[in-house]
Amino acid sequence: MVYSGLHTIPFRPLRDYAPGYLGHYLNAPAFRRQLVPLMQGIKVISISRAAISGAIMSVPPIDEQSKIAALFSSMDDLITLHQRKLET
């Protein structure tokens, strides 16, 4: 996984996650809200590796992660489908 701010910070999770779950989680407003006070910059926002590593994650069991990831992926697909219909 790569999280990008002023610097691109590669990281490897220390535990297993269901496919697709971590991507949705890191883009969730609840996760991002805890990073906002730690961000610096006006035009280009940066955040340190230490700030990201201090973020708190609430992680359900893998089977629930799979269901959550599948739900959000289905919603993404549905939104994309409706956007395409609106464009035509």
C-alpha positions as CSV (number, residue, x, y, z in Angstrom):
1,M,0.0,0.0,0.0
2,V,1.2,3.5,-0.7
3,Y,-0.2,6.6,1.0
4,S,0.8,9.8,-0.7
5,G,1.1,13.3,0.8
6,L,4.0,15.7,0.2
7,H,6.1,12.5,0.2
8,T,5.0,9.1,-0.9
9,I,5.2,6.7,2.0
10,P,5.2,3.0,1.2
11,F,4.0,0.8,4.0
12,R,3.3,-2.9,4.6
13,P,0.5,-3.8,7.0
14,L,1.6,-5.9,10.0
15,R,-1.5,-8.0,9.8
16,D,-3.7,-9.6,7.1
17,Y,-6.7,-7.7,5.6
18,A,-9.4,-8.9,3.3
19,P,-8.8,-7.9,-0.4
20,G,-10.1,-4.4,-1.0
21,Y,-10.9,-3.6,2.6
22,L,-7.8,-1.5,3.4
23,G,-8.2,0.7,0.3
24,H,-11.7,1.6,1.3
25,Y,-10.8,2.1,4.9
26,L,-7.9,4.5,4.2
27,N,-10.2,6.6,2.0
28,A,-13.0,6.7,4.6
29,P,-13.8,10.1,6.2
30,A,-13.5,8.7,9.7
31,F,-9.9,7.7,9.1
32,R,-9.0,10.9,7.3
33,R,-10.5,13.1,10.0
34,Q,-7.9,11.9,12.5
35,L,-5.1,12.9,10.1
36,V,-6.4,16.4,9.3
37,P,-4.9,18.0,12.4
38,L,-1.6,16.5,11.6
39,M,-1.4,17.7,8.0
40,Q,0.9,20.6,7.1
41,G,1.1,22.9,4.1
42,I,-1.2,25.2,2.1
43,K,-0.8,24.3,-1.5
44,V,0.8,20.8,-1.1
45,I,-0.4,18.9,2.0
46,S,2.1,16.8,3.8
47,I,1.9,14.3,6.6
48,S,4.8,12.5,8.3
49,R,5.3,8.8,8.6
50,A,5.1,9.1,12.4
51,A,1.7,10.8,12.1
52,I,0.3,8.1,9.9
53,S,1.7,5.3,12.1
54,G,0.0,6.8,15.1
55,A,-3.4,6.7,13.4
56,I,-5.9,4.4,15.2
57,M,-7.7,1.8,13.1
58,S,-10.8,-0.1,14.1
59,V,-10.6,-3.4,12.3
60,P,-13.3,-6.1,12.3
61,P,-12.6,-9.8,11.7
62,I,-11.5,-10.8,8.1
63,D,-14.9,-12.3,7.2
64,E,-16.6,-9.0,8.0
65,Q,-13.9,-7.1,6.2
66,S,-14.7,-9.1,3.1
67,K,-18.3,-8.2,3.3
68,I,-17.6,-4.6,3.9
69,A,-15.2,-4.5,0.9
70,A,-17.7,-6.3,-1.3
71,L,-20.4,-3.8,-0.3
72,F,-18.3,-0.7,-1.1
73,S,-17.0,-2.2,-4.3
74,S,-20.6,-2.9,-5.4
75,M,-21.6,0.6,-4.5
76,D,-18.7,2.0,-6.5
77,D,-19.7,-0.1,-9.5
78,L,-23.3,1.1,-9.2
79,I,-22.3,4.7,-9.0
80,T,-20.1,4.3,-12.0
81,L,-22.9,2.7,-14.0
82,H,-25.3,5.5,-13.1
83,Q,-22.7,8.2,-14.0
84,R,-22.3,6.6,-17.4
85,K,-26.0,6.6,-17.9
86,L,-26.2,10.3,-17.1
87,E,-23.4,11.1,-19.6
88,T,-25.2,9.4,-22.5
